[in-house]
Amino acid sequence: MTKLIWTACGLVALALGAIGVVLPGLPTTPFIILAAFCFTKGSPRLAAMLDGHHIFGPILEEWRLRGAIAPRFKAIAVAMMALTFAVSLALGLPIVILIIQAICMSGAAAYVLTRPN
């Protein structure tokens, strides 16, 4: 049962990461890293497939070896966060939502930017 839960969590994280590829503001890399972690506990076969993926495999390898995020992915992540905040601002979302969004995105951006290249 535990392996099933880990695998399900990995599939949800992978789906969110895939959505993040096309949806600004939803980060891809953290969800892919989370999916890889879950798959190592729940489904070695899915973990191997993710490790062998032509796009996600190199990202995971860099993360495992050095805790690193490539500068290109850092720039994309921060740009998407800024774009999402700008759209929220342009849509006139309530100030409380904007403050929460700014705090969360600032923390996420700080984390991404402080990882090694």
Jmol script that loads the backbone (N, CA, C; Angstrom):
load data "model"
ATOM      1  N   MET A   1       0.823  -1.196   0.000  1.00  0.00           N
ATOM      2  CA  MET A   1       0.000   0.000   0.000  1.00  0.00           C
ATOM      3  C   MET A   1       0.869   1.262   0.000  1.00  0.00           C
ATOM      4  N   THR A   2       1.979   1.223   0.741  1.00  0.00           N
ATOM      5  CA  THR A   2       2.870   2.382   0.802  1.00  0.00           C
ATOM      6  C   THR A   2       3.444   2.705  -0.571  1.00  0.00           C
ATOM      7  N   LYS A   3       3.857   1.680  -1.311  1.00  0.00           N
ATOM      8  CA  LYS A   3       4.405   1.912  -2.650  1.00  0.00           C
ATOM      9  C   LYS A   3       3.366   2.538  -3.565  1.00  0.00           C
ATOM     10  N   LEU A   4       2.130   2.125  -3.416  1.00  0.00           N
ATOM     11  CA  LEU A   4       1.052   2.688  -4.222  1.00  0.00           C
ATOM     12  C   LEU A   4       0.861   4.175  -3.920  1.00  0.00           C
ATOM     13  N   ILE A   5       0.930   4.547  -2.657  1.00  0.00           N
ATOM     14  CA  ILE A   5       0.784   5.957  -2.268  1.00  0.00           C
ATOM     15  C   ILE A   5       1.946   6.778  -2.819  1.00  0.00           C
ATOM     16  N   TRP A   6       3.187   6.271  -2.680  1.00  0.00           N
ATOM     17  CA  TRP A   6       4.344   6.991  -3.221  1.00  0.00           C
ATOM     18  C   TRP A   6       4.233   7.153  -4.738  1.00  0.00           C
ATOM     19  N   THR A   7       3.791   6.100  -5.405  1.00  0.00           N
ATOM     20  CA  THR A   7       3.643   6.160  -6.859  1.00  0.00           C
ATOM     21  C   THR A   7       2.565   7.162  -7.246  1.00  0.00           C
ATOM     22  N   ALA A   8       1.453   7.158  -6.537  1.00  0.00           N
ATOM     23  CA  ALA A   8       0.377   8.115  -6.816  1.00  0.00           C
ATOM     24  C   ALA A   8       0.854   9.548  -6.607  1.00  0.00           C
ATOM     25  N   CYS A   9       1.587   9.783  -5.529  1.00  0.00           N
ATOM     26  CA  CYS A   9       2.135  11.130  -5.277  1.00  0.00           C
ATOM     27  C   CYS A   9       3.100  11.525  -6.390  1.00  0.00           C
ATOM     28  N   GLY A  10       3.893  10.569  -6.840  1.00  0.00           N
ATOM     29  CA  GLY A  10       4.819  10.841  -7.940  1.00  0.00           C
ATOM     30  C   GLY A  10       4.088  11.185  -9.222  1.00  0.00           C
ATOM     31  N   LEU A  11       3.011  10.486  -9.500  1.00  0.00           N
ATOM     32  CA  LEU A  11       2.232  10.765 -10.711  1.00  0.00           C
ATOM     33  C   LEU A  11       1.577  12.144 -10.644  1.00  0.00           C
ATOM     34  N   VAL A  12       1.078  12.516  -9.461  1.00  0.00           N
ATOM     35  CA  VAL A  12       0.490  13.855  -9.299  1.00  0.00           C
ATOM     36  C   VAL A  12       1.569  14.923  -9.495  1.00  0.00           C
ATOM     37  N   ALA A  13       2.733  14.730  -8.884  1.00  0.00           N
ATOM     38  CA  ALA A  13       3.820  15.699  -9.037  1.00  0.00           C
ATOM     39  C   ALA A  13       4.269  15.783 -10.494  1.00  0.00           C
ATOM     40  N   LEU A  14       4.358  14.657 -11.156  1.00  0.00           N
ATOM     41  CA  LEU A  14       4.748  14.645 -12.564  1.00  0.00           C
ATOM     42  C   LEU A  14       3.712  15.375 -13.420  1.00  0.00           C
ATOM     43  N   ALA A  15       2.439  15.155 -13.138  1.00  0.00           N
ATOM     44  CA  ALA A  15       1.381  15.849 -13.884  1.00  0.00           C
ATOM     45  C   ALA A  15       1.466  17.354 -13.666  1.00  0.00           C
ATOM     46  N   LEU A  16       1.688  17.772 -12.426  1.00  0.00           N
ATOM     47  CA  LEU A  16       1.827  19.208 -12.149  1.00  0.00           C
ATOM     48  C   LEU A  16       3.055  19.778 -12.846  1.00  0.00           C
ATOM     49  N   GLY A  17       4.139  19.030 -12.865  1.00  0.00           N
ATOM     50  CA  GLY A  17       5.340  19.476 -13.570  1.00  0.00           C
ATOM     51  C   GLY A  17       5.095  19.601 -15.060  1.00  0.00           C
ATOM     52  N   ALA A  18       4.357  18.659 -15.623  1.00  0.00           N
ATOM     53  CA  ALA A  18       4.043  18.724 -17.055  1.00  0.00           C
ATOM     54  C   ALA A  18       3.142  19.915 -17.367  1.00  0.00           C
ATOM     55  N   ILE A  19       2.181  20.162 -16.497  1.00  0.00           N
ATOM     56  CA  ILE A  19       1.324  21.339 -16.677  1.00  0.00           C
ATOM     57  C   ILE A  19       2.157  22.612 -16.571  1.00  0.00           C
ATOM     58  N   GLY A  20       3.135  22.604 -15.671  1.00  0.00           N
ATOM     59  CA  GLY A  20       4.003  23.766 -15.484  1.00  0.00           C
ATOM     60  C   GLY A  20       4.835  24.112 -16.703  1.00  0.00           C
ATOM     61  N   VAL A  21       5.030  23.143 -17.600  1.00  0.00           N
ATOM     62  CA  VAL A  21       5.776  23.421 -18.825  1.00  0.00           C
ATOM     63  C   VAL A  21       5.038  24.455 -19.674  1.00  0.00           C
ATOM     64  N   VAL A  22       3.709  24.390 -19.672  1.00  0.00           N
ATOM     65  CA  VAL A  22       2.925  25.288 -20.522  1.00  0.00           C
ATOM     66  C   VAL A  22       2.177  26.374 -19.756  1.00  0.00           C
ATOM     67  N   LEU A  23       2.065  26.244 -18.445  1.00  0.00           N
ATOM     68  CA  LEU A  23       1.314  27.202 -17.650  1.00  0.00           C
ATOM     69  C   LEU A  23       2.254  28.111 -16.871  1.00  0.00           C
ATOM     70  N   PRO A  24       2.292  29.387 -17.216  1.00  0.00           N
ATOM     71  CA  PRO A  24       3.171  30.306 -16.486  1.00  0.00           C
ATOM     72  C   PRO A  24       2.800  30.339 -15.002  1.00  0.00           C
ATOM     73  N   GLY A  25       3.807  30.378 -14.181  1.00  0.00           N
ATOM     74  CA  GLY A  25       3.595  30.498 -12.746  1.00  0.00           C
ATOM     75  C   GLY A  25       3.626  29.185 -11.998  1.00  0.00           C
ATOM     76  N   LEU A  26       3.471  28.078 -12.701  1.00  0.00           N
ATOM     77  CA  LEU A  26       3.549  26.777 -12.056  1.00  0.00           C
ATOM     78  C   LEU A  26       4.934  26.211 -12.365  1.00  0.00           C
ATOM     79  N   PRO A  27       5.774  26.073 -11.351  1.00  0.00           N
ATOM     80  CA  PRO A  27       7.150  25.648 -11.610  1.00  0.00           C
ATOM     81  C   PRO A  27       7.235  24.185 -12.025  1.00  0.00           C
ATOM     82  N   THR A  28       8.078  23.903 -12.981  1.00  0.00           N
ATOM     83  CA  THR A  28       8.233  22.534 -13.474  1.00  0.00           C
ATOM     84  C   THR A  28       9.271  21.764 -12.674  1.00  0.00           C
ATOM     85  N   THR A  29      10.460  22.335 -12.530  1.00  0.00           N
ATOM     86  CA  THR A  29      11.588  21.618 -11.945  1.00  0.00           C
ATOM     87  C   THR A  29      11.311  21.065 -10.550  1.00  0.00           C
ATOM     88  N   PRO A  30      10.767  21.845  -9.603  1.00  0.00           N
ATOM     89  CA  PRO A  30      10.519  21.260  -8.275  1.00  0.00           C
ATOM     90  C   PRO A  30       9.559  20.076  -8.301  1.00  0.00           C
ATOM     91  N   PHE A  31       8.553  20.134  -9.173  1.00  0.00           N
ATOM     92  CA  PHE A  31       7.608  19.021  -9.259  1.00  0.00           C
ATOM     93  C   PHE A  31       8.257  17.786  -9.868  1.00  0.00           C
ATOM     94  N   ILE A  32       9.155  17.981 -10.822  1.00  0.00           N
ATOM     95  CA  ILE A  32       9.844  16.841 -11.423  1.00  0.00           C
ATOM     96  C   ILE A  32      10.787  16.205 -10.395  1.00  0.00           C
ATOM     97  N   ILE A  33      11.471  17.032  -9.633  1.00  0.00           N
ATOM     98  CA  ILE A  33      12.349  16.514  -8.578  1.00  0.00           C
ATOM     99  C   ILE A  33      11.523  15.755  -7.538  1.00  0.00           C
ATOM    100  N   LEU A  34      10.375  16.308  -7.169  1.00  0.00           N
ATOM    101  CA  LEU A  34       9.490  15.630  -6.219  1.00  0.00           C
ATOM    102  C   LEU A  34       8.985  14.305  -6.797  1.00  0.00           C
ATOM    103  N   ALA A  35       8.619  14.310  -8.063  1.00  0.00           N
ATOM    104  CA  ALA A  35       8.154  13.067  -8.706  1.00  0.00           C
ATOM    105  C   ALA A  35       9.250  12.010  -8.679  1.00  0.00           C
ATOM    106  N   ALA A  36      10.482  12.416  -8.984  1.00  0.00           N
ATOM    107  CA  ALA A  36      11.598  11.468  -8.975  1.00  0.00           C
ATOM    108  C   ALA A  36      11.790  10.878  -7.574  1.00  0.00           C
ATOM    109  N   PHE A  37      11.692  11.725  -6.563  1.00  0.00           N
ATOM    110  CA  PHE A  37      11.826  11.261  -5.181  1.00  0.00           C
ATOM    111  C   PHE A  37      10.727  10.242  -4.854  1.00  0.00           C
ATOM    112  N   CYS A  38       9.490  10.585  -5.190  1.00  0.00           N
ATOM    113  CA  CYS A  38       8.374   9.681  -4.906  1.00  0.00           C
ATOM    114  C   CYS A  38       8.511   8.359  -5.657  1.00  0.00           C
ATOM    115  N   PHE A  39       8.934   8.444  -6.920  1.00  0.00           N
ATOM    116  CA  PHE A  39       9.070   7.224  -7.716  1.00  0.00           C
ATOM    117  C   PHE A  39      10.172   6.307  -7.175  1.00  0.00           C
ATOM    118  N   THR A  40      11.234   6.878  -6.615  1.00  0.00           N
ATOM    119  CA  THR A  40      12.288   6.014  -6.060  1.00  0.00           C
ATOM    120  C   THR A  40      11.753   5.193  -4.890  1.00  0.00           C
ATOM    121  N   LYS A  41      10.743   5.702  -4.213  1.00  0.00           N
ATOM    122  CA  LYS A  41      10.152   4.973  -3.087  1.00  0.00           C
ATOM    123  C   LYS A  41       8.993   4.083  -3.508  1.00  0.00           C
ATOM    124  N   GLY A  42       8.349   4.423  -4.638  1.00  0.00           N
ATOM    125  CA  GLY A  42       7.153   3.686  -5.015  1.00  0.00           C
ATOM    126  C   GLY A  42       7.258   2.829  -6.259  1.00  0.00           C
ATOM    127  N   SER A  43       7.993   3.310  -7.253  1.00  0.00           N
ATOM    128  CA  SER A  43       8.056   2.574  -8.514  1.00  0.00           C
ATOM    129  C   SER A  43       9.420   2.764  -9.174  1.00  0.00           C
ATOM    130  N   PRO A  44      10.346   1.843  -8.933  1.00  0.00           N
ATOM    131  CA  PRO A  44      11.658   1.952  -9.560  1.00  0.00           C
ATOM    132  C   PRO A  44      11.584   2.031 -11.084  1.00  0.00           C
ATOM    133  N   ARG A  45      10.585   1.378 -11.665  1.00  0.00           N
ATOM    134  CA  ARG A  45      10.428   1.416 -13.123  1.00  0.00           C
ATOM    135  C   ARG A  45      10.114   2.844 -13.605  1.00  0.00           C
ATOM    136  N   LEU A  46       9.188   3.537 -12.921  1.00  0.00           N
ATOM    137  CA  LEU A  46       8.871   4.918 -13.291  1.00  0.00           C
ATOM    138  C   LEU A  46      10.045   5.849 -12.993  1.00  0.00           C
ATOM    139  N   ALA A  47      10.779   5.571 -11.908  1.00  0.00           N
ATOM    140  CA  ALA A  47      11.962   6.382 -11.589  1.00  0.00           C
ATOM    141  C   ALA A  47      12.989   6.268 -12.704  1.00  0.00           C
ATOM    142  N   ALA A  48      13.190   5.045 -13.200  1.00  0.00           N
ATOM    143  CA  ALA A  48      14.148   4.835 -14.289  1.00  0.00           C
ATOM    144  C   ALA A  48      13.689   5.521 -15.571  1.00  0.00           C
ATOM    145  N   MET A  49      12.387   5.481 -15.838  1.00  0.00           N
ATOM    146  CA  MET A  49      11.867   6.154 -17.029  1.00  0.00           C
ATOM    147  C   MET A  49      12.086   7.664 -16.940  1.00  0.00           C
ATOM    148  N   LEU A  50      11.854   8.225 -15.765  1.00  0.00           N
ATOM    149  CA  LEU A  50      12.043   9.671 -15.584  1.00  0.00           C
ATOM    150  C   LEU A  50      13.527  10.029 -15.683  1.00  0.00           C
ATOM    151  N   ASP A  51      14.380   9.197 -15.095  1.00  0.00           N
ATOM    152  CA  ASP A  51      15.829   9.441 -15.178  1.00  0.00           C
ATOM    153  C   ASP A  51      16.329   9.368 -16.611  1.00  0.00           C
ATOM    154  N   GLY A  52      15.708   8.526 -17.416  1.00  0.00           N
ATOM    155  CA  GLY A  52      16.124   8.368 -18.806  1.00  0.00           C
ATOM    156  C   GLY A  52      15.464   9.337 -19.767  1.00  0.00           C
ATOM    157  N   HIS A  53      14.571  10.178 -19.275  1.00  0.00           N
ATOM    158  CA  HIS A  53      13.869  11.125 -20.144  1.00  0.00           C
ATOM    159  C   HIS A  53      14.859  12.140 -20.722  1.00  0.00           C
ATOM    160  N   HIS A  54      14.704  12.472 -21.995  1.00  0.00           N
ATOM    161  CA  HIS A  54      15.669  13.352 -22.664  1.00  0.00           C
ATOM    162  C   HIS A  54      15.654  14.779 -22.133  1.00  0.00           C
ATOM    163  N   ILE A  55      14.564  15.229 -21.551  1.00  0.00           N
ATOM    164  CA  ILE A  55      14.528  16.588 -20.988  1.00  0.00           C
ATOM    165  C   ILE A  55      14.734  16.546 -19.483  1.00  0.00           C
ATOM    166  N   PHE A  56      13.969  15.718 -18.791  1.00  0.00           N
ATOM    167  CA  PHE A  56      14.005  15.718 -17.334  1.00  0.00           C
ATOM    168  C   PHE A  56      15.192  14.967 -16.748  1.00  0.00           C
ATOM    169  N   GLY A  57      15.721  13.992 -17.469  1.00  0.00           N
ATOM    170  CA  GLY A  57      16.858  13.215 -16.978  1.00  0.00           C
ATOM    171  C   GLY A  57      18.065  14.065 -16.601  1.00  0.00           C
ATOM    172  N   PRO A  58      18.526  14.960 -17.503  1.00  0.00           N
ATOM    173  CA  PRO A  58      19.673  15.802 -17.154  1.00  0.00           C
ATOM    174  C   PRO A  58      19.408  16.737 -15.977  1.00  0.00           C
ATOM    175  N   ILE A  59      18.182  17.236 -15.868  1.00  0.00           N
ATOM    176  CA  ILE A  59      17.829  18.104 -14.740  1.00  0.00           C
ATOM    177  C   ILE A  59      17.965  17.329 -13.435  1.00  0.00           C
ATOM    178  N   LEU A  60      17.452  16.115 -13.420  1.00  0.00           N
ATOM    179  CA  LEU A  60      17.512  15.292 -12.214  1.00  0.00           C
ATOM    180  C   LEU A  60      18.944  14.905 -11.868  1.00  0.00           C
ATOM    181  N   GLU A  61      19.740  14.616 -12.882  1.00  0.00           N
ATOM    182  CA  GLU A  61      21.135  14.251 -12.633  1.00  0.00           C
ATOM    183  C   GLU A  61      21.901  15.413 -11.992  1.00  0.00           C
ATOM    184  N   GLU A  62      21.714  16.603 -12.530  1.00  0.00           N
ATOM    185  CA  GLU A  62      22.378  17.784 -11.952  1.00  0.00           C
ATOM    186  C   GLU A  62      21.923  18.004 -10.514  1.00  0.00           C
ATOM    187  N   TRP A  63      20.645  17.827 -10.272  1.00  0.00           N
ATOM    188  CA  TRP A  63      20.118  18.026  -8.919  1.00  0.00           C
ATOM    189  C   TRP A  63      20.712  17.012  -7.957  1.00  0.00           C
ATOM    190  N   ARG A  64      20.772  15.760  -8.368  1.00  0.00           N
ATOM    191  CA  ARG A  64      21.301  14.711  -7.481  1.00  0.00           C
ATOM    192  C   ARG A  64      22.793  14.876  -7.217  1.00  0.00           C
ATOM    193  N   LEU A  65      23.543  15.249  -8.241  1.00  0.00           N
ATOM    194  CA  LEU A  65      24.997  15.347  -8.083  1.00  0.00           C
ATOM    195  C   LEU A  65      25.428  16.592  -7.320  1.00  0.00           C
ATOM    196  N   ARG A  66      24.803  17.727  -7.628  1.00  0.00           N
ATOM    197  CA  ARG A  66      25.271  18.988  -7.064  1.00  0.00           C
ATOM    198  C   ARG A  66      24.190  19.853  -6.429  1.00  0.00           C
ATOM    199  N   GLY A  67      22.955  19.389  -6.444  1.00  0.00           N
ATOM    200  CA  GLY A  67      21.866  20.243  -5.962  1.00  0.00           C
ATOM    201  C   GLY A  67      21.743  21.468  -6.851  1.00  0.00           C
ATOM    202  N   ALA A  68      22.083  21.284  -8.128  1.00  0.00           N
ATOM    203  CA  ALA A  68      22.191  22.412  -9.049  1.00  0.00           C
ATOM    204  C   ALA A  68      20.983  22.530  -9.964  1.00  0.00           C
ATOM    205  N   ILE A  69      20.710  23.775 -10.344  1.00  0.00           N
ATOM    206  CA  ILE A  69      19.697  24.088 -11.351  1.00  0.00           C
ATOM    207  C   ILE A  69      20.403  24.915 -12.414  1.00  0.00           C
ATOM    208  N   ALA A  70      20.254  24.517 -13.655  1.00  0.00           N
ATOM    209  CA  ALA A  70      20.915  25.216 -14.759  1.00  0.00           C
ATOM    210  C   ALA A  70      20.434  26.668 -14.838  1.00  0.00           C
ATOM    211  N   PRO A  71      21.347  27.593 -15.163  1.00  0.00           N
ATOM    212  CA  PRO A  71      20.973  29.010 -15.253  1.00  0.00           C
ATOM    213  C   PRO A  71      19.780  29.260 -16.168  1.00  0.00           C
ATOM    214  N   ARG A  72      19.679  28.504 -17.244  1.00  0.00           N
ATOM    215  CA  ARG A  72      18.558  28.674 -18.170  1.00  0.00           C
ATOM    216  C   ARG A  72      17.232  28.400 -17.463  1.00  0.00           C
ATOM    217  N   PHE A  73      17.185  27.344 -16.662  1.00  0.00           N
ATOM    218  CA  PHE A  73      15.960  26.999 -15.953  1.00  0.00           C
ATOM    219  C   PHE A  73      15.677  27.974 -14.818  1.00  0.00           C
ATOM    220  N   LYS A  74      16.727  28.495 -14.204  1.00  0.00           N
ATOM    221  CA  LYS A  74      16.544  29.534 -13.188  1.00  0.00           C
ATOM    222  C   LYS A  74      15.886  30.755 -13.801  1.00  0.00           C
ATOM    223  N   ALA A  75      16.405  31.174 -14.940  1.00  0.00           N
ATOM    224  CA  ALA A  75      15.865  32.363 -15.608  1.00  0.00           C
ATOM    225  C   ALA A  75      14.406  32.150 -16.010  1.00  0.00           C
ATOM    226  N   ILE A  76      14.113  30.989 -16.547  1.00  0.00           N
ATOM    227  CA  ILE A  76      12.730  30.698 -16.950  1.00  0.00           C
ATOM    228  C   ILE A  76      11.811  30.711 -15.727  1.00  0.00           C
ATOM    229  N   ALA A  77      12.239  30.083 -14.649  1.00  0.00           N
ATOM    230  CA  ALA A  77      11.410  30.018 -13.444  1.00  0.00           C
ATOM    231  C   ALA A  77      11.113  31.408 -12.895  1.00  0.00           C
ATOM    232  N   VAL A  78      12.145  32.231 -12.775  1.00  0.00           N
ATOM    233  CA  VAL A  78      11.952  33.576 -12.224  1.00  0.00           C
ATOM    234  C   VAL A  78      11.122  34.440 -13.177  1.00  0.00           C
ATOM    235  N   ALA A  79      11.356  34.307 -14.464  1.00  0.00           N
ATOM    236  CA  ALA A  79      10.577  35.072 -15.446  1.00  0.00           C
ATOM    237  C   ALA A  79       9.101  34.683 -15.393  1.00  0.00           C
ATOM    238  N   MET A  80       8.811  33.400 -15.261  1.00  0.00           N
ATOM    239  CA  MET A  80       7.414  32.950 -15.187  1.00  0.00           C
ATOM    240  C   MET A  80       6.742  33.446 -13.912  1.00  0.00           C
ATOM    241  N   MET A  81       7.493  33.457 -12.814  1.00  0.00           N
ATOM    242  CA  MET A  81       6.925  33.986 -11.572  1.00  0.00           C
ATOM    243  C   MET A  81       6.618  35.476 -11.713  1.00  0.00           C
ATOM    244  N   ALA A  82       7.544  36.218 -12.311  1.00  0.00           N
ATOM    245  CA  ALA A  82       7.333  37.658 -12.505  1.00  0.00           C
ATOM    246  C   ALA A  82       6.150  37.907 -13.443  1.00  0.00           C
ATOM    247  N   LEU A  83       6.061  37.128 -14.507  1.00  0.00           N
ATOM    248  CA  LEU A  83       4.950  37.273 -15.448  1.00  0.00           C
ATOM    249  C   LEU A  83       3.614  36.964 -14.779  1.00  0.00           C
ATOM    250  N   THR A  84       3.585  35.926 -13.989  1.00  0.00           N
ATOM    251  CA  THR A  84       2.358  35.567 -13.276  1.00  0.00           C
ATOM    252  C   THR A  84       1.936  36.676 -12.334  1.00  0.00           C
ATOM    253  N   PHE A  85       2.894  37.243 -11.622  1.00  0.00           N
ATOM    254  CA  PHE A  85       2.568  38.342 -10.703  1.00  0.00           C
ATOM    255  C   PHE A  85       2.076  39.558 -11.479  1.00  0.00           C
ATOM    256  N   ALA A  86       2.711  39.840 -12.596  1.00  0.00           N
ATOM    257  CA  ALA A  86       2.294  40.984 -13.417  1.00  0.00           C
ATOM    258  C   ALA A  86       0.870  40.799 -13.939  1.00  0.00           C
ATOM    259  N   VAL A  87       0.535  39.597 -14.375  1.00  0.00           N
ATOM    260  CA  VAL A  87      -0.828  39.313 -14.848  1.00  0.00           C
ATOM    261  C   VAL A  87      -1.817  39.455 -13.698  1.00  0.00           C
ATOM    262  N   SER A  88      -1.458  38.961 -12.524  1.00  0.00           N
ATOM    263  CA  SER A  88      -2.335  39.085 -11.352  1.00  0.00           C
ATOM    264  C   SER A  88      -2.574  40.552 -11.015  1.00  0.00           C
ATOM    265  N   LEU A  89      -1.524  41.325 -11.104  1.00  0.00           N
ATOM    266  CA  LEU A  89      -1.618  42.766 -10.845  1.00  0.00           C
ATOM    267  C   LEU A  89      -2.511  43.435 -11.887  1.00  0.00           C
ATOM    268  N   ALA A  90      -2.310  43.086 -13.153  1.00  0.00           N
ATOM    269  CA  ALA A  90      -3.107  43.669 -14.237  1.00  0.00           C
ATOM    270  C   ALA A  90      -4.580  43.279 -14.132  1.00  0.00           C
ATOM    271  N   LEU A  91      -4.849  42.090 -13.617  1.00  0.00           N
ATOM    272  CA  LEU A  91      -6.231  41.645 -13.444  1.00  0.00           C
ATOM    273  C   LEU A  91      -6.913  42.295 -12.246  1.00  0.00           C
ATOM    274  N   GLY A  92      -6.138  42.997 -11.450  1.00  0.00           N
ATOM    275  CA  GLY A  92      -6.701  43.689 -10.295  1.00  0.00           C
ATOM    276  C   GLY A  92      -7.116  42.769  -9.160  1.00  0.00           C
ATOM    277  N   LEU A  93      -6.351  41.716  -8.954  1.00  0.00           N
ATOM    278  CA  LEU A  93      -6.666  40.816  -7.845  1.00  0.00           C
ATOM    279  C   LEU A  93      -6.592  41.558  -6.517  1.00  0.00           C
ATOM    280  N   PRO A  94      -7.308  41.096  -5.515  1.00  0.00           N
ATOM    281  CA  PRO A  94      -7.287  41.755  -4.206  1.00  0.00           C
ATOM    282  C   PRO A  94      -5.865  41.832  -3.633  1.00  0.00           C
ATOM    283  N   ILE A  95      -5.623  42.878  -2.889  1.00  0.00           N
ATOM    284  CA  ILE A  95      -4.284  43.132  -2.345  1.00  0.00           C
ATOM    285  C   ILE A  95      -3.794  41.975  -1.477  1.00  0.00           C
ATOM    286  N   VAL A  96      -4.688  41.351  -0.747  1.00  0.00           N
ATOM    287  CA  VAL A  96      -4.296  40.224   0.110  1.00  0.00           C
ATOM    288  C   VAL A  96      -3.721  39.088  -0.746  1.00  0.00           C
ATOM    289  N   ILE A  97      -4.373  38.802  -1.861  1.00  0.00           N
ATOM    290  CA  ILE A  97      -3.894  37.753  -2.764  1.00  0.00           C
ATOM    291  C   ILE A  97      -2.542  38.142  -3.342  1.00  0.00           C
ATOM    292  N   LEU A  98      -2.401  39.400  -3.730  1.00  0.00           N
ATOM    293  CA  LEU A  98      -1.129  39.862  -4.291  1.00  0.00           C
ATOM    294  C   LEU A  98      -0.003  39.768  -3.267  1.00  0.00           C
ATOM    295  N   ILE A  99      -0.286  40.092  -2.033  1.00  0.00           N
ATOM    296  CA  ILE A  99       0.738  40.009  -0.984  1.00  0.00           C
ATOM    297  C   ILE A  99       1.152  38.558  -0.751  1.00  0.00           C
ATOM    298  N   ILE A 100       0.170  37.668  -0.650  1.00  0.00           N
ATOM    299  CA  ILE A 100       0.478  36.247  -0.459  1.00  0.00           C
ATOM    300  C   ILE A 100       1.283  35.720  -1.648  1.00  0.00           C
ATOM    301  N   GLN A 101       0.848  36.085  -2.842  1.00  0.00           N
ATOM    302  CA  GLN A 101       1.542  35.656  -4.052  1.00  0.00           C
ATOM    303  C   GLN A 101       2.977  36.194  -4.070  1.00  0.00           C
ATOM    304  N   ALA A 102       3.148  37.448  -3.715  1.00  0.00           N
ATOM    305  CA  ALA A 102       4.486  38.052  -3.715  1.00  0.00           C
ATOM    306  C   ALA A 102       5.400  37.359  -2.706  1.00  0.00           C
ATOM    307  N   ILE A 103       4.877  37.060  -1.536  1.00  0.00           N
ATOM    308  CA  ILE A 103       5.691  36.395  -0.514  1.00  0.00           C
ATOM    309  C   ILE A 103       6.094  34.994  -0.979  1.00  0.00           C
ATOM    310  N   CYS A 104       5.129  34.234  -1.483  1.00  0.00           N
ATOM    311  CA  CYS A 104       5.420  32.863  -1.935  1.00  0.00           C
ATOM    312  C   CYS A 104       6.390  32.849  -3.109  1.00  0.00           C
ATOM    313  N   MET A 105       6.148  33.709  -4.085  1.00  0.00           N
ATOM    314  CA  MET A 105       7.018  33.726  -5.264  1.00  0.00           C
ATOM    315  C   MET A 105       8.407  34.268  -4.930  1.00  0.00           C
ATOM    316  N   SER A 106       8.479  35.208  -4.011  1.00  0.00           N
ATOM    317  CA  SER A 106       9.796  35.713  -3.607  1.00  0.00           C
ATOM    318  C   SER A 106      10.613  34.616  -2.932  1.00  0.00           C
ATOM    319  N   GLY A 107       9.951  33.851  -2.070  1.00  0.00           N
ATOM    320  CA  GLY A 107      10.632  32.733  -1.420  1.00  0.00           C
ATOM    321  C   GLY A 107      11.077  31.683  -2.421  1.00  0.00           C
ATOM    322  N   ALA A 108      10.196  31.353  -3.361  1.00  0.00           N
ATOM    323  CA  ALA A 108      10.544  30.360  -4.382  1.00  0.00           C
ATOM    324  C   ALA A 108      11.678  30.868  -5.269  1.00  0.00           C
ATOM    325  N   ALA A 109      11.613  32.130  -5.659  1.00  0.00           N
ATOM    326  CA  ALA A 109      12.667  32.700  -6.504  1.00  0.00           C
ATOM    327  C   ALA A 109      14.002  32.732  -5.757  1.00  0.00           C
ATOM    328  N   ALA A 110      13.964  33.098  -4.486  1.00  0.00           N
ATOM    329  CA  ALA A 110      15.198  33.123  -3.699  1.00  0.00           C
ATOM    330  C   ALA A 110      15.816  31.731  -3.614  1.00  0.00           C
ATOM    331  N   TYR A 111      14.985  30.731  -3.402  1.00  0.00           N
ATOM    332  CA  TYR A 111      15.488  29.363  -3.328  1.00  0.00           C
ATOM    333  C   TYR A 111      16.110  28.940  -4.650  1.00  0.00           C
ATOM    334  N   VAL A 112      15.403  29.170  -5.738  1.00  0.00           N
ATOM    335  CA  VAL A 112      15.907  28.778  -7.072  1.00  0.00           C
ATOM    336  C   VAL A 112      17.213  29.503  -7.375  1.00  0.00           C
ATOM    337  N   LEU A 113      17.263  30.790  -7.106  1.00  0.00           N
ATOM    338  CA  LEU A 113      18.448  31.579  -7.451  1.00  0.00           C
ATOM    339  C   LEU A 113      19.671  31.264  -6.591  1.00  0.00           C
ATOM    340  N   THR A 114      19.453  30.740  -5.412  1.00  0.00           N
ATOM    341  CA  THR A 114      20.586  30.431  -4.532  1.00  0.00           C
ATOM    342  C   THR A 114      21.130  29.011  -4.736  1.00  0.00           C
ATOM    343  N   ARG A 115      20.504  28.219  -5.602  1.00  0.00           N
ATOM    344  CA  ARG A 115      21.043  26.891  -5.901  1.00  0.00           C
ATOM    345  C   ARG A 115      22.263  27.057  -6.812  1.00  0.00           C
ATOM    346  N   PRO A 116      23.218  26.133  -6.702  1.00  0.00           N
ATOM    347  CA  PRO A 116      24.379  26.211  -7.582  1.00  0.00           C
ATOM    348  C   PRO A 116      23.978  26.022  -9.047  1.00  0.00           C
ATOM    349  N   ASN A 117      24.840  26.543  -9.934  1.00  0.00           N
ATOM    350  CA  ASN A 117      24.616  26.373 -11.374  1.00  0.00           C
ATOM    351  C   ASN A 117      25.145  25.039 -11.840  1.00  0.00           C
TER     352      ASN A 117
END
end "model"
wireframe off; spacefill off
backbone 0.3
color backbone group
